[in-house]
């Protein structure tokens, strides 16, 4: 059995999670639940919502999914996608330290990684989160 990667978050972090799957959101929130782990955890379910939060405040750690919502016949999701958020973060002069791209979409994850060269790409389910 392959060992999962460990993502270590320092201190009582402010975390932004971009995710639209309720099952995955629940998984993340179980790990962030303790006040000793997170000072604040914000869940954004759309690209616009994530960008709004990021425009207002700094987050110590960011988890980004790519595919959000149900795709239409042209491959576009009405909720936007994680690439939009990655490009917004990059436009603020940030290169992606403490950003985890957890998408299972390899093309979308690669596009996000291109925007945030220091981001880490690890598909959901392939990592565990710990706090120090």
Secondary structure as GFF3:
##gff-version 3
##sequence-region A 1 132
A	DSSP	beta_strand	5	9	.	.	.	ID=ss1
A	DSSP	beta_strand	13	18	.	.	.	ID=ss2
A	DSSP	alpha_helix	22	32	.	.	.	ID=ss3
A	DSSP	beta_strand	38	44	.	.	.	ID=ss4
A	DSSP	alpha_helix	47	56	.	.	.	ID=ss5
A	DSSP	beta_strand	61	64	.	.	.	ID=ss6
A	DSSP	alpha_helix	82	91	.	.	.	ID=ss7
A	DSSP	beta_strand	99	101	.	.	.	ID=ss8
A	DSSP	alpha_helix	106	115	.	.	.	ID=ss9
A	DSSP	beta_strand	120	121	.	.	.	ID=ss10
A	DSSP	beta_strand	127	131	.	.	.	ID=ss11
###
